Amino acid sequence: GREYRLQSPARMTDTRRRVKVYTLNEDRQWDDRGTGHVSSCYVERLKGTSLLVRAESDGSLLLESKINPNTAYQKQQVQGKDPSVDITQEVVDESEEERFDDMSSPGLELPPCELNRLEDLAEMVASSLPSPLRREKLALAVENEGYIRKLLELFRVCEDLENREGLHHLYEIIKGIFLLNRTALFEVMFSDECIMDVIGCLEFDPALPQPRRHREFLTKTARFKEVIPISDPDLRQKIHQTYRVQYIQDMVLPTPSVFEENMLSTLHSFIFFNKVEIVGMLQVNFLKEFCAFSQTLQPQNRDAFFKTLSNMGILPALEVILLMGLLRTLLDPENMLATANVSLNTALRSVILVGYQFRCG
């Protein structure tokens, strides 16, 4: 449905709650609908207490949305779904005093990473998520103290001891760390030594009667099949990592609310750029294999091979790849030119020279 965002301006001119209203358009961009004052009252047409925003300029109605009693509204972030008008609204209500306190207060001090303090940490994570400033402070504290690896060590202990309460707290903590939306934390969580334990933490959702078995699926059921031979260990590792992170996003993490979806943008970007890197690495390996194969052919067969590639339009495609600069730092056109000796097909030499000139120019 249509989405709205209400945000308190930096300064307030009177005691009423003054907000700006934004509409989320089809391009997922926020359009400014105007500034007004928010209030709540019973609306007969909607059969319930509703949020109202009237424009400060002319008193026109900018927003009218029934308050959903089943939604857990929060002090600084308010989000709800009005089934009668199919509208989602997000309200940010942070006073000047609260904002000043957050900016001037020191960084968060995390509790010791011990079994008997997991509940305290889970509460700290949950209370920090509604405020962008507190999320930032929590992310910095987790990153600077190497906290993720400590948490995963506790996870292994809790699992060995079948400590279900501790496992439930770890689920909430790790899920909260995902919502911190920080690349540096994802790089640790998605490393080879950590990612399976991260998935393990997310198996113990306290809302489910039994833990999920995601690790069992990934290690025993899922099978990696090579459509083309992959000899590069870095490329293979990147493919495995991307598959597992995509699995976390699609299958392991609970379906995010509108509020949480905006806080997972870095996770989406992590997957996207991994895929871009995989494509680039595949191109590099293809061209290296291509040049190595051409060396094994007799001169007459080699010329026929290049003529066939030219007729099929492959050589112009290679020229486009080189011009895009995808291979400038990963592949040295000079070495390719040396590999393709003087008698090689003119079309191939011209393509390689394009890449060389592009790099040097």
Secondary structure, 3 states (H helix, E strand, C coil): CEEEEEECCCCCCCCCEEEEEEEECCCCCEEEEEEEEEEEEEECCCCEEEEEEEECCCCCEEEEEECCCCCCCCCCEEEEEECCCCEEEEEECCCHHHHHHHHHCCCCCCCCCCHHHHHHHHHHHHHHCCCHHHHHHHHHHHHHCCHHHHHHHHHHHHHHHCCHHHHHHHHHHHHHHHCCCCHHHHHHHCCCCCHHHHHHHCCCCCCCCCCCCHHHHHHHHCCCCCCCCCCCHHHHHHHHHHHHHHHHHHHHCCCCCHHHHHCCHHHHHHHHHHHHHHHHHHHHHHHHHHHHHHHCCCHHHHHHHHHHHHHCCHHHHHHHHHHCCCCCCCCCHHHHHHHCCCCCCHHHHHHHHHHHHHHHC
